[in-house]
Amino acid sequence: MAPMFDRPAVTRTRNVITDGVGVGGIWVGCVPEGVCGGSGEMFCIAVLTSNFTNRLLCLSVLPTPQLQNRPEDQVEARIQKAVQFKTEGNEYYNQRRLREAISRYHWALMQLRGLDPSEPAPLHAFGDEKVKLSPEQVALLRSTECDCYNNLAACLLQSEKVNYIRVRDYCLKVLDRQADNTKALYRAGVALYYTRDYDQALHYLSEAAKLSPNDVQVKRYLQETERCLNQYHKREKMMYKEMFAK
């Protein structure tokens, strides 16, 4: 049978383990920062042998409950985690590791889901209230969301088989927040061009051209869209002419 804790054993573990309970030779508690190679406090189990030496088996690298009890702290932690994932995604994007970049942008958006005060909240437990964000948190949340959606569109446009509908949808999410976002306007225009929605493509590319008049790619797609639209209108006129000629 595992030895029960006695005073000397608990005393010898105090330099490592804090604030826990011991039952039947198993001591459950928290290990301070730096122990077991982790950052922050960790939930651990200390297994005491018969000679009262201990060894630690780390179960998970998680902050202690005291640090996550307040809803405000949980919200701030989620926002900061989203920023971290977005930064990692940018690094992968710059390395042209698009799959990893896409996953990080999605992870960031998952962290922010349900936090935006202007959007309907997901179902909460009875009696729970949505945490009120500070203006700074709202600004950071929305800029992070826009960056992630914009960068997801950029990743998809470089894919072998481009899903232009999804590119368009991501860009429209950005434009709902930032109507003058040049990159989102341009990418939305490109996506609509390839789905042959030339009228809408012309609208977004024209707006992008106003904001970035010297951008070569914007000019190129704007000219190509105008050409396709003119051809479409010519075919339409010919069709109506032939109909009325009969």
Residue, then its C-alpha position, 0 to 999 in steps of 0.5 A: m500500500a502507498p504510504m500515507f502523507d506525514r508531516p516530514a513528507v509534506t515539508r520536503t515537497r513544499n519547495v516544489i509543490t504548493d496548495g494541494v491535497g494528499v490522499g494515499g501517497i498521491w499528492v495533487g497540487c500546483v507546480p510553480e512557474g519553471v518547474c517541469g519546463g512549462s510556463g505558468e503554474m501547472f496541475c501536477i501529481a506528486v507520487l511519494t515513494s517510501n523514502f519520501t522522495n518525490r517525482l512529478l508527473c505533469l498532467s497538463v500545462l494549464p493555468t491554475p483555476q484562480l487565473q481563469n475564474r473571472p470571465e473578463d480574464q478569460v475573454e482577454a486570454r482568448i483575444q491574446k491567443a487569437v493575436q498569437f495564432k494570427t501572428e503565427g499564421n503570418e509567419y507561415y504565410n511568409q514562408r509560403r506554408l499556406r496550409e499551416a497559415i490557413s489553420r492558424y487563421h482559423w484557430a484565431l477566429m475560433q478564439l474570437r467566436g461569440l465575443d464581438p458585441s455587435e453579433p448575436a452571442p451563442l447560447h450561454a448557460f442560464g443566467d450567464e451574461k456576455v462580458k462587456l469588452s473595452p473599446e480597446q478590446v473591441a478594436l483589437l478583436r475586429s482588426t484581428e478578425c479582418d486580418c484573418y479573413n483577408n489573409l485567408a482570402a490571400c491564401l486561397l487565391q494562391s491555392e492550386k484549385v481556387n474556391y472563388i466563392r469562399v474568397r469572395d465571402y471572406c472579403l465581404k466579411v472584411l468589408d462589412r467592418q472596413a469598407d475602405n480595405t483596399k486588399a479586400l476590395y481588390r480580392a473581392g473584385v478578382a473573385l467576382y471576376y472569375t465567377r463572371d459577376y462582372d458588374q459586382a467585380l467592376h464595383y469593387l475593383s473601381e473602389a480599389a482603384k480609387l484608393s490605390p490608383n497606381d496598383v498594377q494588379v488592380k488596373r489589370y483586373l479593372q481593365e479586363t473586367e471592363r473588357c468582359l463587361n463590354q463584350y457581354h453588353k454587345r452580345e446582349k444587344m445582338m441577341y435583342k436585335e435578332m429577337f425583334a428582327k423576327 
